[in-house]
Amino acid sequence: MRTLGSVFLTQEIAKHLGSKRAIASPQDVGAANAYPVTSFQDLIQHVARLAVLNKDCVFYYRGQDRDYGKGSGSSSLYPTIYRGAQVHRQDILNRFALLDQASSALRQAVVRHKLEGHDEVRKRLVQWSLLQHYGVCATPLLDLTSSLRIGCNFALLNPDPPEPTVYVCGLPYTTGRISVNSEHDTVNVRLLGICPPAALRPLLQEGHVVGTYEVTADYANKSELDFCGRLIAKFSLPMSTTFRREVAGFDREELFPSTDPLLSIAEEVRSSLREFGEVSPSVLGYFLETWTKLEQILLDTARFFGKDVRSVGRAARVLRDEGLPEDVFHRLLRATEIRNTAVHKPQDANEGMLLQARDEIERLTDWAEEFYRTTARQFQERDERSGM
């Protein structure tokens, strides 16, 4: 995710940050204490003035009962799948594997229950959005709201929050329900109109979920996934009865309605994940890491031929037309079946199967790397001849 280069501040917030100029970086904002407001009107006026100063952004809000991450020197706003002070790559791979399984189970559940709008749940981002919003498992998405008032209610949801804080994040302007901005490396999902109508929670919360574009477990620095890189301001809310009355209008039942039909489906999906421990996380993680390397090589090779494919099976079919040996093609398909079993039906997998499959995938990877180099050389030679 591309961080904001500069944040333009009101004079009061600049003074609070100890800045002599009314300009700062998101990192400066994250490292400072939250600016204390005295009333909801005070908060609205600060946000309104910040919006005028930072015209290139649309504001979204997140309310929390404390300023998480501040103890380590700066606030942090990581999507759940990346959270943790010492998160290793293997942990991320395991979490993505669990997310794949949950996504498949969710899709099957909404079809089985014949929910209106279930066709939308074929989209990966919609699956992730629902899993995130109902707390089924970790996802690469962060919950935000377009409503400042709802953001405040979340910060004050607990009767005695230790440090109620509202974050203001500046994101690119949206172009639709699912808005991808490759320039800023962000994706923004507006849940109203894309979730099944039965999903009350995200609709009542005026919810959005945001993440990085082309989400991956392979990142150079985890900080590039921290939405504090888009932080405009953070405000400390008073816990007075007067302030609570000012932002009143939403209680816990209204924000988390018990009549929401998606609650029972979320529990079904959550129950299906309890069998995920049949294979140890380390074995599954190593298997998926090996698979990911093979997958990327095959996708990159297929794109030499102008094919923007998104799966190993499809890439194998494209490459078969370009000289991929038939026996290698069928080996790839068998490896794909094992990968799908490991992710979608882990109860049918065992460690011996995955360890053996990993050896085969490594052999296929060696072959795929050579095929990639040969293909790249051929296209380079062709381009050189065309240039002559």
GILIN-V709541 format. One record per backbone hydrogen bond with DSSP energy under -0.5 kcal/mol. CO is the residue of the C=O (numbers start at 1). NH is the residue of the N-H. E is the energy in kcal/mol with one decimal. If there is no record, write none. Layout:
BEGIN
co;nh;e
CO;NH;E
CO;NH;E
END
This chain:
BEGIN
co;nh;e
4;26;-0.5
7;24;-2.2
10;14;-2.6
11;15;-2.3
12;16;-1.9
13;17;-2.1
14;18;-0.6
14;19;-2.7
15;18;-0.8
21;23;-1.5
22;9;-1.7
24;7;-3.4
25;29;-1.9
26;30;-2.7
27;31;-2.0
28;32;-1.2
30;75;-1.7
35;236;-2.4
39;43;-2.0
40;44;-2.7
41;45;-2.3
42;46;-2.0
43;47;-2.5
44;48;-2.7
45;49;-2.2
46;50;-2.2
47;51;-2.2
48;52;-1.6
49;53;-1.7
50;54;-2.0
54;57;-1.4
58;171;-2.6
60;169;-2.9
61;145;-2.1
62;167;-2.8
64;165;-2.9
65;163;-2.9
66;68;-1.5
67;70;-1.6
68;76;-1.8
69;72;-1.7
69;74;-1.2
70;73;-1.8
77;227;-2.2
79;82;-1.7
80;83;-1.2
84;87;-0.6
86;88;-0.7
88;91;-0.5
88;92;-1.8
89;93;-2.5
90;94;-2.3
91;95;-2.3
92;96;-2.5
93;97;-2.1
94;98;-2.2
95;99;-2.3
96;100;-2.3
97;101;-1.8
98;102;-2.5
99;103;-2.6
100;104;-2.0
101;105;-2.3
102;106;-2.5
103;107;-2.3
104;108;-2.1
105;109;-2.1
106;110;-2.5
107;111;-1.5
108;112;-2.3
109;113;-2.2
110;115;-2.0
111;114;-1.1
115;118;-1.6
117;120;-1.4
118;121;-1.0
119;122;-1.6
120;123;-1.8
123;127;-2.2
124;128;-2.8
125;129;-2.2
126;130;-2.3
127;131;-2.5
128;132;-2.5
129;133;-2.7
130;134;-2.1
131;136;-2.2
131;137;-0.7
132;135;-1.2
139;81;-2.6
141;80;-0.9
142;210;-2.1
144;208;-2.5
145;61;-3.0
146;148;-0.6
147;151;-2.1
148;152;-2.0
149;153;-2.0
150;154;-2.2
151;155;-1.7
152;156;-1.6
154;157;-1.2
158;161;-0.8
164;237;-2.6
165;64;-2.7
166;235;-2.8
167;62;-1.6
167;169;-0.6
168;232;-3.2
168;233;-1.3
169;60;-2.1
169;171;-0.6
171;58;-2.8
177;179;-0.6
177;190;-3.5
178;180;-0.6
179;188;-2.4
180;182;-0.6
181;185;-1.0
181;186;-2.0
184;2;-2.5
185;213;-1.2
186;181;-3.0
187;211;-2.1
188;179;-2.9
188;190;-0.6
189;191;-0.8
189;209;-1.8
191;194;-1.8
191;195;-2.0
196;199;-2.4
198;200;-1.5
198;261;-0.6
198;262;-0.6
199;203;-0.7
200;204;-2.7
201;205;-1.6
202;207;-2.5
203;206;-1.3
206;146;-1.8
207;191;-1.8
208;144;-2.8
209;189;-3.0
210;142;-2.7
211;187;-2.2
217;219;-0.9
221;224;-2.1
222;225;-2.1
223;226;-1.6
225;79;-0.5
225;227;-0.6
226;229;-1.9
227;230;-1.7
228;231;-1.5
229;4;-2.8
230;170;-2.9
233;168;-2.9
234;35;-2.7
235;166;-2.3
235;237;-0.5
236;37;-2.1
240;244;-2.0
241;245;-2.2
242;246;-1.8
243;247;-1.8
245;248;-1.0
251;255;-1.9
252;256;-2.9
257;260;-1.3
260;263;-1.8
261;264;-0.6
261;265;-1.0
262;266;-2.7
263;267;-1.8
264;268;-1.8
265;269;-2.4
266;270;-2.4
267;271;-2.4
268;272;-1.9
269;273;-1.0
270;273;-0.5
271;274;-1.3
272;275;-0.7
273;276;-1.9
274;277;-0.5
275;278;-1.4
276;279;-0.9
280;284;-2.4
281;285;-2.9
282;286;-2.6
283;287;-2.3
284;288;-2.6
285;289;-2.3
286;290;-2.2
287;291;-2.3
288;292;-2.6
289;293;-1.5
290;294;-1.8
291;295;-2.9
292;296;-2.2
293;297;-1.9
294;298;-2.3
295;299;-2.4
296;300;-2.5
297;301;-2.1
298;302;-2.4
299;303;-1.5
300;304;-0.5
301;304;-1.3
302;305;-1.2
302;307;-1.3
303;306;-1.6
306;308;-0.6
307;309;-1.5
311;315;-2.3
312;316;-2.9
313;317;-1.7
314;318;-2.1
315;319;-2.6
316;320;-1.9
317;321;-1.1
319;322;-0.9
319;324;-2.4
320;323;-1.2
325;329;-2.2
326;330;-2.1
327;331;-1.8
328;332;-2.3
329;333;-1.8
330;334;-2.1
331;335;-2.2
332;336;-2.2
333;337;-2.0
334;338;-1.8
335;339;-2.3
336;340;-2.5
337;341;-2.1
338;342;-2.5
339;343;-1.9
340;344;-3.1
340;345;-0.6
341;345;-1.9
345;348;-2.5
346;349;-1.4
350;354;-2.0
351;355;-2.7
352;356;-2.2
353;357;-2.4
354;358;-2.3
355;359;-1.6
356;360;-1.7
357;361;-2.6
358;362;-2.3
359;363;-1.8
360;364;-2.4
361;365;-2.4
362;366;-2.0
363;367;-1.9
364;368;-2.9
365;369;-2.6
366;370;-1.5
367;371;-2.4
368;372;-2.5
369;373;-2.3
370;374;-2.4
371;375;-2.4
372;376;-3.0
373;377;-2.3
374;378;-2.2
375;379;-2.3
376;380;-2.2
377;381;-2.5
378;382;-2.2
379;383;-2.4
380;384;-2.2
381;385;-2.2
382;386;-2.3
383;387;-2.0
384;388;-1.2
END
